[in-house]
Amino acid sequence: MIGKRYIGALILAVMMICATAATVGAQITTGMVSGTIKDAQGGVIPGATVVLISETKGTKSTPAITNQTGDYVFPNVTADTYAIEVSMEGFKTLTRKGISVSGADRVSVPTLTIEVGGTSEVVTVNAESPLVQASSGERSFAVTTAQIQNLPVAHTNFTSVVALTPGVVPGGASAGGTRLGGAGQNNIMMDGVSAMDTGNNGQMLSLNIESIGEVKVLTQGYQAEYGRSSGLQITAVTKSGTNQFRGSAYGLATNSDWNANSWVRAHNGDPKLKTSQKTYGYSIGGPIGRPGQPNKLFFFYAHEYRPTTSAINNGNNIRLRVPTAAERIGDFSQTLDNNGALFNFIKDPLSALPCNATNTAGCFQDGGVLGRIPADRLYGLGLAVLNRYPLPNLTQGPGTNYNYELQPPTVNDLIRQPALRIDYQMSPKLRVTGKYSGDRRRQLTTPGLIQGFTDVYTPYPYITNYAATVNYAMNPTTFVEGTYGFIRNELTGGNEGGVLINDSSNRLNGLANFPLLYPDAGIVDHRYYAYQVMQAVTPPFWDGTRLNQPPTFGWGSRIGAAPPNQRYPGWLNINRTQDWAASVTKVMGHHTFKAGGYNNHSFKAQNTGAGGIANLTFQGRRTRRVHAVPAGLEVHRRSDDLQQHRVLHPGQLEGERSTDDGLRRAVHAAAAAVRPVPADVQLLPRQVVGGPGAAVVYRRLQQWSRVVRRQHAQCDGSADR
């Protein structure tokens, strides 16, 4: 008896979950319509035939038969405007128009009353009690096609209409806005498929509103199928064709010729920036067949173009501090700091005397000139680093931090957004929908802050999205729905903004003798996405197996507008998301049971931490009487009569010496031997500056002299270059 009770309770619990919880199947592009049929005396009408008819396409659903209590249910209803047709022998046929259904709606149609008469007699109801969503407690808001077309909202992204939702304010932690009284990340879907970039949790495809038929925003009280995020649930449905041919054409334009120069640029003597942006496109949709006649196949196609001309560096003048001709030969006697003030105190590391404004005894001062380094103390590799950059094109003035200035070059780009949808009502029982949308941009070469030095290429500026949904009515009370969707982007950016294409980005061109902390650094596993891109693009620094890029240089706090580095992209990744969803709905008497499954598979391949560490950057906690060596550096240090072997791991600190003394000893180490990185550790595709020949770091040395001198200790204790 107890066992039967437990089994019965388990069955009841499962049935309640299926009946009352929102579907696991995440079918948020379709809704449900339900209602009751009665006669003029208020009695319920069982056995009446109820049909949903699309007012835009003319297609009909599988007939629903009212149950013993006169109720009917239409699950898995595509977003559209419908008419309900009720017929029964001995009664007049009733038509109720204007039933608007949005994705995820549960529309309760007010009770429909049929009158006694012949079925050939038709009663059309054009206005009645408003439709209500009485089957769930969610708070939601739908923006219809007419509103999207007529309201003055930003055209380039359908999430701009979310600002129309009551209780939602613009901005916040995620695309679309933030609801009042609560934050959290939003979830964005298109046609039942996730449109989220799982790397940054942002919107992957920002589709223009001309291609969108409806946007549904759920703010609170939404159901279990929306469990991905705690913020707003934003779902868009692309437009579909109707039973009549319809189309549109539009154009928008902005141009800097129509604007005055900005106040800041005018007062700085800078000319007005040349920019322009145009947006134009068209759409067309209709039946594949004769308009106005019974049709089963419908299409919609839209294409938007956005040619743009924009300046790099956010339109700001490019201002840099590059090495002067004197500094390139070791003369820092006239060097100015980031405030345009003279700073020629260059510490001689072989001297124990101080080097500052009050005592210059320990400063370089060859020939009696403070700040000039003797020719026999210069380091050729350091000079090669300085000579990589262009010479100044103006004289640095007091209160300024730059000696090189250029107007930002402009870039011409073209963004294209195609969208296609096909609807096929094969029969009243079977409906198939397929769609494609995308964002296609030019494979651009963008000039860098120093043209010919940091120019970059964007290899795959594409976003692709497609999805398909099938709805099948097995019988008047059993319905099946399935969806598959795919969305993918490939991003290149960060650091210099793309893949470097200049010959100087190859370390072997001019800096071939630059020592490496890790000889195997830069080797890319052939299984990585980065390897595929490098093989396809073949940038100058790629030799088929290794990234041979220069180190990352840091110029210190006294250089306020340092020249750019030549780094690997901050992100070079592919983000691919696939969705599968299926559900079964069963109507049984007063109850509707719905159960299903939803699977979201996200794949992202991306480098992490690209860019390297500049100049022996201190890594780890700073404590008293310790010194730090760059993470991973294995140093063989020789003293007068003893060779010591020390291995320092990332973040490890070594005691018994002051920070200054330890750093100087590390920089002036006799040699650096590198331990290979274990095979199971993924190497970053960069080289970290350090080791013998690296950019030298002296305490209190803040200028270009960082890279013009190297010292190391010999076994006999003598000093030599």
Phi and psi in degrees as a GROMACS rama.xvg file:
@    title "Ramachandran Plot"
@    xaxis  label "Phi"
@    yaxis  label "Psi"
@TYPE xy
-63.8161  -40.5956  ILE-2
-62.4822  -40.7149  GLY-3
-64.7554  -38.0588  LYS-4
-62.8017  -42.6157  ARG-5
-64.849  -41.6615  TYR-6
-63.7537  -43.8014  ILE-7
-63.2735  -40.9521  GLY-8
-64.243  -38.9137  ALA-9
-64.532  -44.61  LEU-10
-62.1161  -42.8776  ILE-11
-63.1722  -41.3524  LEU-12
-62.7055  -43.8845  ALA-13
-61.4594  -43.2397  VAL-14
-63.9456  -39.3583  MET-15
-66.223  -40.3115  MET-16
-62.7773  -45.5952  ILE-17
-64.8452  -34.8958  CYS-18
-82.2648  -36.1249  ALA-19
-103.732  -26.1489  THR-20
-82.9088  151.147  ALA-21
-66.9174  153.176  ALA-22
-65.6982  146.383  THR-23
-72.0452  -15.7689  VAL-24
-77.7957  -1.47591  GLY-25
50.8586  40.4204  ALA-26
-85.2167  76.133  GLN-27
-96.2528  8.22754  ILE-28
-97.6528  -8.48325  THR-29
-118.544  159.399  THR-30
-124.128  -168.833  GLY-31
-136.309  139.144  MET-32
-121.149  132.017  VAL-33
-142.797  161.585  SER-34
-178.425  -171.913  GLY-35
-136.113  142.629  THR-36
-110.973  129.923  ILE-37
-132.63  166.936  LYS-38
-95.5924  -176.716  ASP-39
-66.4687  -23.6908  ALA-40
-88.6028  0.745429  GLN-41
91.2303  3.55786  GLY-42
-80.0758  144.607  GLY-43
-72.1488  152.268  VAL-44
-116.492  99.159  ILE-45
-80.2738  153.509  PRO-46
82.3479  4.86385  GLY-47
-74.9288  147.86  ALA-48
-96.1839  124.408  THR-49
-120.349  130.99  VAL-50
-128.741  138.241  VAL-51
-94.0388  129.266  LEU-52
-121.033  124.172  ILE-53
-69.0493  125.828  SER-54
-75.3477  -18.1199  GLU-55
-95.5554  -31.2792  THR-56
-107.995  -25.379  LYS-57
82.8768  3.275  GLY-58
-78.3255  154.54  THR-59
-118.074  148.425  LYS-60
-85.4617  172.777  SER-61
-64.1716  132.485  THR-62
-60.7758  140.133  PRO-63
-105.51  140.171  ALA-64
-107.35  126.134  ILE-65
-64.8531  144.834  THR-66
-86.3085  -166.628  ASN-67
-63.9998  -20.6043  GLN-68
-103.596  12.6185  THR-69
77.9357  11.9969  GLY-70
-89.3886  150.942  ASP-71
-137.866  154.706  TYR-72
-141.491  134.582  VAL-73
-119.085  100.947  PHE-74
-84.9551  168.811  PRO-75
53.9584  48.9142  ASN-76
-93.4222  124.792  VAL-77
-66.1705  143.99  THR-78
-58.1439  121.895  ALA-79
-176.843  -177.733  ASP-80
-110.617  129.745  THR-81
-124.588  161.602  TYR-82
-116.212  140.591  ALA-83
-100.534  127.059  ILE-84
-113.308  123.043  GLU-85
-115.61  128.233  VAL-86
-138.427  146.852  SER-87
-162.648  142.258  MET-88
-57.7758  128.837  GLU-89
91.5567  -1.34277  GLY-90
-127.471  153.925  PHE-91
-70.5245  144.642  LYS-92
-71.303  131.23  THR-93
-112.365  134.411  LEU-94
-122.59  124.662  THR-95
-114.426  116.009  ARG-96
-98.4912  168.559  LYS-97
77.0326  33.1111  GLY-98
-88.271  100.731  ILE-99
-89.3802  129.248  SER-100
-123.741  128.665  VAL-101
-109.181  164.921  SER-102
-57.7527  134.782  GLY-103
71.199  5.20808  ALA-104
-70.6681  146.481  ASP-105
-121.493  90.2717  ARG-106
-88.6141  123.443  VAL-107
-101.22  111.705  SER-108
-80.4693  131.741  VAL-109
-54.589  155.228  PRO-110
-53.8775  130.214  THR-111
-99.9999  133.953  LEU-112
-111.32  124.809  THR-113
-105.213  148.644  ILE-114
-107.221  154.213  GLU-115
-66.9954  138.469  VAL-116
161.573  -172.484  GLY-117
-83.1512  151.03  GLY-118
-67.1469  -19.6031  THR-119
-74.4853  -16.9003  SER-120
-82.4939  134.26  GLU-121
-120.591  128.821  VAL-122
-108.671  120.214  VAL-123
-106.79  124.936  THR-124
-101.281  114.186  VAL-125
-97.0483  -21.7649  ASN-126
-147.484  135.789  ALA-127
-157.482  -167.917  GLU-128
-57.845  144.543  SER-129
-65.4136  150.433  PRO-130
-72.2797  144.601  LEU-131
-130.221  153.887  VAL-132
-99.5634  90.9152  GLN-133
-101.6  -2.9412  ALA-134
-93.0316  -3.85296  SER-135
-151.614  161.692  SER-136
-100.736  15.4102  GLY-137
-71.4835  155.127  GLU-138
-105.925  120.937  ARG-139
-144.874  167.93  SER-140
-149.437  131.73  PHE-141
-115.385  133.828  ALA-142
-105.336  116.868  VAL-143
-84.7092  172.711  THR-144
-59.1804  -43.9552  THR-145
-62.4225  -40.6092  ALA-146
-66.5801  -42.2255  GLN-147
-60.4637  -40.1086  ILE-148
-73.7242  -29.5747  GLN-149
-105.244  -17.9729  ASN-150
-86.6548  145.237  LEU-151
-81.1347  80.2712  PRO-152
-117.228  162.354  VAL-153
-58.0522  133.838  ALA-154
-85.4823  -22.9076  HIS-155
-83.8431  -10.5099  THR-156
-148.431  127.43  ASN-157
-66.0446  -20.1622  PHE-158
-69.534  -9.06348  THR-159
-64.9403  -24.2086  SER-160
-77.648  -10.8386  VAL-161
-62.349  -26.7961  VAL-162
-62.615  -16.7644  ALA-163
-78.8218  -11.3225  LEU-164
-72.8668  128.309  THR-165
-59.0591  135.507  PRO-166
83.5593  10.1164  GLY-167
-121.554  135.75  VAL-168
-117.481  150.097  VAL-169
-65.3615  157.659  PRO-170
82.7545  -173.329  GLY-171
115.308  -162.494  GLY-172
-81.3839  -8.24479  ALA-173
-147.906  164.144  SER-174
-62.9644  141.801  ALA-175
104.986  -31.1439  GLY-176
128.303  -174.333  GLY-177
-136.086  135.503  THR-178
-77.3485  148.277  ARG-179
-65.3766  137.417  LEU-180
83.2174  3.71996  GLY-181
-169.333  145.741  GLY-182
-109.383  -130.961  ALA-183
92.9904  158.68  GLY-184
-78.3747  143.637  GLN-185
-86.3389  159.269  ASN-186
-117.475  127.178  ASN-187
-119.561  130.39  ILE-188
-132.632  151.244  MET-189
-128.7  119.636  MET-190
53.224  42.1237  ASP-191
79.1256  7.28871  GLY-192
-119.949  137.577  VAL-193
-59.8366  135.66  SER-194
-115.751  30.1815  ALA-195
-100.861  140.549  MET-196
-86.0896  112.38  ASP-197
-73.9898  -6.09734  THR-198
-81.8765  -47.9059  GLY-199
-109.139  2.78548  ASN-200
57.5923  31.3606  ASN-201
-108.264  -178.282  GLY-202
-76.9352  126.973  GLN-203
-81.0411  -46.2031  MET-204
-118.474  114.461  LEU-205
-96.1639  86.7775  SER-206
-82.2023  142.616  LEU-207
-67.2794  156.099  ASN-208
-75.3909  -15.3317  ILE-209
-64.8863  -26.366  GLU-210
-91.466  -2.47482  SER-211
-104.778  130.973  ILE-212
-90.027  -30.03  GLY-213
-161.719  146.33  GLU-214
-125.606  126.088  VAL-215
-111.546  130.921  LYS-216
-121.766  121.188  VAL-217
-105.353  125.877  LEU-218
-103.089  -38.7894  THR-219
-153.509  159.11  GLN-220
69.2855  15.4341  GLY-221
-75.4598  168.336  TYR-222
-99.158  -175.998  GLN-223
-64.6795  -25.9188  ALA-224
-69.4212  -9.59915  GLU-225
-103.926  36.1348  TYR-226
-81.6154  2.38394  GLY-227
-69.4963  -40.4723  ARG-228
-134.333  157.03  SER-229
-95.8537  -3.71312  SER-230
-89.9341  -146.653  GLY-231
-69.0571  148.007  LEU-232
-107.54  110.245  GLN-233
-113.346  120.562  ILE-234
-130.264  134.24  THR-235
-115.584  147.666  ALA-236
-122.682  127.079  VAL-237
-69.6818  155.24  THR-238
-64.4465  154.75  LYS-239
-127.859  159.407  SER-240
-73.5944  156.688  GLY-241
-114.453  -173.002  THR-242
-84.3686  3.97117  ASN-243
-128.427  147.445  GLN-244
-72.8992  129.003  PHE-245
-139.86  148.818  ARG-246
-154.824  174.84  GLY-247
-153.244  160.105  SER-248
-144.765  146.298  ALA-249
-154.721  163.309  TYR-250
-158.452  139.57  GLY-251
-132.672  151.288  LEU-252
-151.27  141.872  ALA-253
-131.909  148.274  THR-254
-152.589  136.101  ASN-255
-66.2137  -19.9982  SER-256
-63.497  -21.1511  ASP-257
-88.7281  -4.22797  TRP-258
-112.884  153.945  ASN-259
-80.7568  160.481  ALA-260
-65.7387  147.367  ASN-261
-69.1898  155.989  SER-262
-60.5793  -42.8075  TRP-263
-64.504  -47.2215  VAL-264
-65.7428  -39.0758  ARG-265
-63.3909  -42.861  ALA-266
-75.0061  -19.9798  HIS-267
-89.2324  -1.3839  ASN-268
76.2239  19.1227  GLY-269
-93.0022  139.56  ASP-270
-71.0666  164.255  PRO-271
-68.4364  138.003  LYS-272
-71.165  144.793  LEU-273
-96.9955  107.679  LYS-274
-137.638  154.049  THR-275
-158.909  151.617  SER-276
-148.756  132.047  GLN-277
-123.03  146.621  LYS-278
-132.569  119.967  THR-279
-146.503  153.416  TYR-280
-172.585  -175.976  GLY-281
-152.378  163.948  TYR-282
-146.829  151.806  SER-283
-151.718  140.877  ILE-284
-154.701  160.691  GLY-285
163.407  -167.254  GLY-286
-85.1328  152.674  PRO-287
-95.6049  86.7759  ILE-288
155.148  -161.547  GLY-289
-83.4018  126.164  ARG-290
-60.6114  139.893  PRO-291
82.0008  -11.8757  GLY-292
-95.735  165.784  GLN-293
-59.3467  120.279  PRO-294
-130.857  155.564  ASN-295
-114.904  -21.9065  LYS-296
-117.798  130.512  LEU-297
-135.595  151.327  PHE-298
-137.087  158.483  PHE-299
-144.902  134.817  PHE-300
-138.877  134.775  TYR-301
-136.606  148.398  ALA-302
-145.21  125.449  HIS-303
-117.848  142.328  GLU-304
-123.678  136.963  TYR-305
-134.239  84.2083  ARG-306
-75.2549  132.859  PRO-307
-132.412  148.237  THR-308
-124.672  116.887  THR-309
-140.711  154.417  SER-310
-92.1819  146.545  ALA-311
-74.0685  174.824  ILE-312
58.1039  32.472  ASN-313
56.703  26.9079  ASN-314
80.5671  0.656783  GLY-315
-84.864  149.268  ASN-316
-58.4029  144.105  ASN-317
-86.8266  116.18  ILE-318
-127.653  120.594  ARG-319
-133.217  157.699  LEU-320
-106.863  107.241  ARG-321
-109.343  160.222  VAL-322
-62.4286  136.907  PRO-323
-79.7266  168.289  THR-324
-61.2051  -38.5483  ALA-325
-67.6715  -41.6452  ALA-326
-64.2458  -27.9742  GLU-327
-71.6499  -11.5726  ARG-328
-117.005  17.783  ILE-329
86.8396  13.8537  GLY-330
-104.151  104.852  ASP-331
-107.885  20.7275  PHE-332
-67.6694  -24.4122  SER-333
-114.634  18.8108  GLN-334
-69.9623  134.746  THR-335
-107.723  146.454  LEU-336
-89.9706  -165.382  ASP-337
-70.1224  -10.7921  ASN-338
-104.507  7.51969  ASN-339
76.4244  15.4803  GLY-340
-97.7795  149.229  ALA-341
-64.5087  132.956  LEU-342
-144.46  95.5256  PHE-343
-121.826  27.0317  ASN-344
-92.5066  90.6214  PHE-345
-105.53  112.916  ILE-346
-72.2323  131.495  LYS-347
-84.0855  113.884  ASP-348
-67.745  -16.2626  PRO-349
-84.5262  -7.44749  LEU-350
-101.908  138.662  SER-351
-89.9636  -1.0213  ALA-352
-82.6072  158.029  LEU-353
-73.7642  160.196  PRO-354
-138.693  98.8536  CYS-355
-156.896  -175.071  ASN-356
-66.1187  -26.8596  ALA-357
-94.6667  -21.4566  THR-358
-145.067  110.391  ASN-359
-104.787  18.7581  THR-360
-62.4737  -31.5801  ALA-361
-96.0161  13.2609  GLY-362
-92.8891  154.37  CYS-363
-66.1764  134.145  PHE-364
-157.997  62.8459  GLN-365
-62.7166  134.224  ASP-366
64.9864  19.9217  GLY-367
79.8868  7.37805  GLY-368
-99.9808  112.922  VAL-369
-63.4148  126.405  LEU-370
97.1728  -1.46932  GLY-371
-98.6024  128.383  ARG-372
-94.4846  134.513  ILE-373
-59.0216  147.021  PRO-374
-60.7952  -34.1665  ALA-375
-78.2201  -1.40739  ASP-376
-105.487  1.25821  ARG-377
-79.9583  151.879  LEU-378
-114.14  119.17  TYR-379
-59.2956  -38.0443  GLY-380
-67.8585  -35.8454  LEU-381
-65.0616  -40.6462  GLY-382
-63.4591  -35.7265  LEU-383
-63.218  -35.438  ALA-384
-63.6249  -46.2538  VAL-385
-63.5093  -36.0073  LEU-386
-78.7684  0.812192  ASN-387
-73.2172  -22.8218  ARG-388
-97.3441  154.979  TYR-389
-67.5688  158.012  PRO-390
-72.6285  157.794  LEU-391
-60.343  147.83  PRO-392
-111.832  7.50131  ASN-393
-156.513  165.263  LEU-394
-90.7539  128.219  THR-395
-65.3246  129.192  GLN-396
-102.974  167.861  GLY-397
-58.9575  137.695  PRO-398
79.2783  4.75853  GLY-399
-116.239  164.685  THR-400
-126.196  19.1715  ASN-401
-139.231  154.905  TYR-402
-135.682  15.0454  ASN-403
-143  124.696  TYR-404
-141.547  138.104  GLU-405
-141.612  151.366  LEU-406
-72.8224  139.438  GLN-407
-67.1635  129.468  PRO-408
-69.7507  157.181  PRO-409
-102.539  157.655  THR-410
-128.359  134.77  VAL-411
-100.851  121.85  ASN-412
-125.922  163.424  ASP-413
-140.289  119.879  LEU-414
-103.176  130.393  ILE-415
-123.479  135.123  ARG-416
-128.273  95.9924  GLN-417
-86.7768  151.056  PRO-418
-146.456  131.614  ALA-419
-136.746  137.108  LEU-420
-138.048  138.223  ARG-421
-124.548  129.305  ILE-422
-118.603  127.457  ASP-423
-128.143  109.115  TYR-424
-92.6998  86.229  GLN-425
-64.2675  -34.6671  MET-426
-161.39  169.48  SER-427
-56.9288  -21.6328  PRO-428
-91.3186  -25.534  LYS-429
-125.436  126.001  LEU-430
-132.944  133.402  ARG-431
-125.271  135.082  VAL-432
-129.69  133.706  THR-433
-133.7  146.018  GLY-434
-145.91  154.888  LYS-435
-138.809  139.389  TYR-436
-148.271  158.605  SER-437
-164.28  172.885  GLY-438
-133.954  114.794  ASP-439
-119.64  127.837  ARG-440
-125.403  167.561  ARG-441
-71.6991  147.045  ARG-442
-81.4396  89.9232  GLN-443
-91.0117  148.057  LEU-444
-103.807  115.422  THR-445
-104  127.719  THR-446
-64.3751  145.683  PRO-447
-91.5301  -176.911  GLY-448
-60.1471  -34.5803  LEU-449
-115.624  105.656  ILE-450
-64.3558  138.098  GLN-451
83.5323  0.138989  GLY-452
-125.682  -43.1172  PHE-453
-126.219  36.3683  THR-454
-72.7533  143.547  ASP-455
-130.999  158.797  VAL-456
-122.321  138.492  TYR-457
-106.922  107.43  THR-458
-76.1132  -40.8045  PRO-459
-133.723  73.3236  TYR-460
-84.5975  60.4564  PRO-461
-127.131  145.066  TYR-462
-128.303  129.899  ILE-463
-125.721  133.27  THR-464
-141.101  128.205  ASN-465
-145.951  156.407  TYR-466
-155.833  157.32  ALA-467
-143.817  140.825  ALA-468
-132.182  137.138  THR-469
-122.563  131.517  VAL-470
-122.045  130.59  ASN-471
-137.291  131.297  TYR-472
-97.7428  106.98  ALA-473
-69.0019  -36.1292  MET-474
-160.341  177.234  ASN-475
-59.8977  -11.276  PRO-476
-123.69  2.16991  THR-477
-129.796  126.783  THR-478
-134.073  141.159  PHE-479
-123.988  138.691  VAL-480
-137.645  138.237  GLU-481
-139.735  143.512  GLY-482
-136.55  139.886  THR-483
-129.431  137.821  TYR-484
-142.737  154.452  GLY-485
-143.569  134.36  PHE-486
-144.441  141.112  ILE-487
-149.837  140.013  ARG-488
-133.186  159.528  ASN-489
-132.123  117.307  GLU-490
-114.404  142.338  LEU-491
-136.444  124.309  THR-492
-179.875  -168.563  GLY-493
77.2771  164.598  GLY-494
52.5848  -112.789  ASN-495
-84.8251  -2.53048  GLU-496
100.713  3.7245  GLY-497
171.016  -159.759  GLY-498
-90.5843  120.727  VAL-499
-64.421  142.176  LEU-500
-123.698  -2.07221  ILE-501
-85.4417  148.023  ASN-502
-59.4362  -31.2423  ASP-503
-67.511  -13.2682  SER-504
-74.3018  -8.06013  SER-505
-90.8361  117.02  ASN-506
-57.8994  -28.4604  ARG-507
-71.1775  -14.177  LEU-508
-92.2665  83.6809  ASN-509
108.31  -25.9971  GLY-510
-126.557  34.6484  LEU-511
-63.096  -28.6903  ALA-512
-89.4381  4.71823  ASN-513
-65.735  122.868  PHE-514
-70.8929  149.975  PRO-515
-112.605  139.404  LEU-516
-67.5596  -37.2368  LEU-517
-125.166  105.077  TYR-518
-57.4056  -28.7926  PRO-519
-91.244  3.56799  ASP-520
-63.4243  139.757  ALA-521
96.178  -13.7563  GLY-522
-72.2202  127.985  ILE-523
-109.675  127.388  VAL-524
-60.9184  134.127  ASP-525
-66.5708  -12.3027  HIS-526
-83.6678  -11.0969  ARG-527
-80.1034  151.674  TYR-528
-60.9906  -36.7261  TYR-529
-59.8207  -37.5276  ALA-530
-62.727  -42.5963  TYR-531
-61.8632  -42.7708  GLN-532
-66.9342  -44.8814  VAL-533
-61.3574  -38.975  MET-534
-65.7951  -34.5311  GLN-535
-78.5576  -38.9218  ALA-536
-87.2118  -34.1964  VAL-537
48.0813  62.644  THR-538
-68.0346  164.222  PRO-539
-59.0631  -29.1681  PRO-540
-86.1773  3.28905  PHE-541
-106.122  127.191  TRP-542
-109.984  12.3934  ASP-543
104.735  -22.1455  GLY-544
-136.644  -22.1296  THR-545
-134.65  147.124  ARG-546
-94.0542  112.789  LEU-547
-105.069  68.9096  ASN-548
-101.193  155.229  GLN-549
-64.9993  161.267  PRO-550
-67.3162  169.264  PRO-551
-89.607  126.89  THR-552
-105.142  141.248  PHE-553
-119.548  135.579  GLY-554
-105.871  1.47071  TRP-555
87.5545  171.609  GLY-556
-74.4692  -14.2608  SER-557
-91.2874  3.3808  ARG-558
-110.816  109.279  ILE-559
-88.2467  -18.1334  GLY-560
-136.809  64.1568  ALA-561
-61.5138  148.322  ALA-562
-66.4231  157.35  PRO-563
-72.8724  154.653  PRO-564
-87.465  174.76  ASN-565
-120.369  88.6162  GLN-566
-110.958  160.245  ARG-567
-65.0928  149.726  TYR-568
-53.9113  141.301  PRO-569
-61.4401  -33.3249  GLY-570
-143.307  133.841  TRP-571
-139.222  99.2189  LEU-572
-145.986  164.137  ASN-573
-122.883  135.765  ILE-574
-125.76  114.112  ASN-575
-126.362  125.364  ARG-576
-123.747  133.716  THR-577
-125.979  136.985  GLN-578
-121.105  135.754  ASP-579
-125.591  136.105  TRP-580
-146.975  142.971  ALA-581
-149.571  146.658  ALA-582
-149.732  154.141  SER-583
-125.703  131.184  VAL-584
-117.304  132.208  THR-585
-127.05  124.337  LYS-586
-96.9555  120.337  VAL-587
-133.698  102.998  MET-588
60.7633  -124.921  GLY-589
-77.0439  -11.1775  HIS-590
-111.053  148.668  HIS-591
-121.206  119.514  THR-592
-103.824  133.001  PHE-593
-141.102  130.105  LYS-594
-143.242  155.381  ALA-595
-176.074  -169.001  GLY-596
-141.921  151.911  GLY-597
-140.212  130.179  TYR-598
-129.343  127.74  ASN-599
-116.219  117.164  ASN-600
-111.664  119.538  HIS-601
-119.416  130.808  SER-602
-122.445  129.834  PHE-603
-139.873  124.154  LYS-604
-115.506  117.448  ALA-605
-150.744  140.746  GLN-606
-70.0348  153.948  ASN-607
-124.631  140.298  THR-608
68.1069  21.4876  GLY-609
-65.171  144.071  ALA-610
129.633  -22.1586  GLY-611
77.5175  175.209  GLY-612
-111.899  130.539  ILE-613
-84.2637  122.685  ALA-614
52.8762  71.0911  ASN-615
50.615  42.7104  LEU-616
-61.1826  134  THR-617
-66.6317  124.058  PHE-618
-119.052  115.93  GLN-619
126.944  -177.234  GLY-620
-76.0585  139.631  ARG-621
-95.7581  120.442  ARG-622
-127.01  176.501  THR-623
-75.9155  147.869  ARG-624
54.0664  49.038  ARG-625
-135.205  161.675  VAL-626
-134.544  153.742  HIS-627
-117.944  145.067  ALA-628
-119.641  146.496  VAL-629
-50.442  142.507  PRO-630
-54.4016  128.678  ALA-631
86.46  -5.47081  GLY-632
-77.0549  128.497  LEU-633
-108.034  115.534  GLU-634
-109.377  129.878  VAL-635
-100.549  110.789  HIS-636
-111.386  131.747  ARG-637
-107.961  132.154  ARG-638
-105.781  -171.846  SER-639
-60.059  -39.5603  ASP-640
-134.819  11.9795  ASP-641
-151.024  133.91  LEU-642
-100.166  127.962  GLN-643
-113.779  140.082  GLN-644
-115.885  118.65  HIS-645
-128.577  135.08  ARG-646
-114.712  122.463  VAL-647
-114.629  127.354  LEU-648
-94.2946  165.359  HIS-649
-51.1946  126.617  PRO-650
80.603  -2.38515  GLY-651
-78.3588  142.204  GLN-652
-117.499  147.754  LEU-653
-117.869  135.291  GLU-654
-92.9706  -174.352  GLY-655
77.2938  4.34965  GLU-656
-140.412  157.287  ARG-657
-73.7167  159.445  SER-658
-59.1467  -43.4762  THR-659
-64.1644  -46.7186  ASP-660
-64.7201  -43.2776  ASP-661
-64.8832  -41.8236  GLY-662
-64.1812  -40.5794  LEU-663
-65.4693  -40.8479  ARG-664
-65.1224  -38.7945  ARG-665
-64.3822  -42.9346  ALA-666
-67.7882  -36.8571  VAL-667
-95.359  25.2715  HIS-668
-60.7654  149.306  ALA-669
-66.6916  -40.6587  ALA-670
-158.69  162.005  ALA-671
-129.848  118.047  ALA-672
-105.144  140.424  ALA-673
-111.45  129.041  VAL-674
-83.3074  130.187  ARG-675
-60.1814  142.824  PRO-676
-74.1227  137.21  VAL-677
-53.3618  149.345  PRO-678
-65.1656  -24.4454  ALA-679
-87.0648  2.65223  ASP-680
-99.8767  125.259  VAL-681
-77.7707  122.815  GLN-682
-81.7429  140.447  LEU-683
-71.4515  142.17  LEU-684
-79.1258  51.7927  PRO-685
-148.287  164.231  ARG-686
-108.819  137.373  GLN-687
-91.1961  134.64  VAL-688
-67.6494  135.423  VAL-689
161.423  -177.856  GLY-690
78.3396  178.047  GLY-691
-63.3019  135.811  PRO-692
87.5051  -5.6203  GLY-693
-71.2479  168.156  ALA-694
-58.7209  118.997  ALA-695
-75.7756  136.133  VAL-696
-114.053  114.247  VAL-697
-109.178  142.451  TYR-698
-63.4109  135.299  ARG-699
73.0425  -0.400868  ARG-700
-91.0403  116.768  LEU-701
-119.015  -0.247649  GLN-702
-115.3  -160.368  GLN-703
-64.5446  -16.1819  TRP-704
-63.7255  -7.01453  SER-705
-54.5654  -31.1286  ARG-706
-119.324  19.2931  VAL-707
-111.639  3.6487  VAL-708
-152.259  136.272  ARG-709
-127.073  138.649  ARG-710
-126.301  144.999  GLN-711
-147.67  159.401  HIS-712
-92.9384  131.49  ALA-713
-84.9877  168.924  GLN-714
-62.8924  -30.8406  CYS-715
-88.3436  2.82745  ASP-716
91.4683  -7.21495  GLY-717
-76.6597  161.388  SER-718
-110.508  138.839  ALA-719
-153.029  164.851  ASP-720
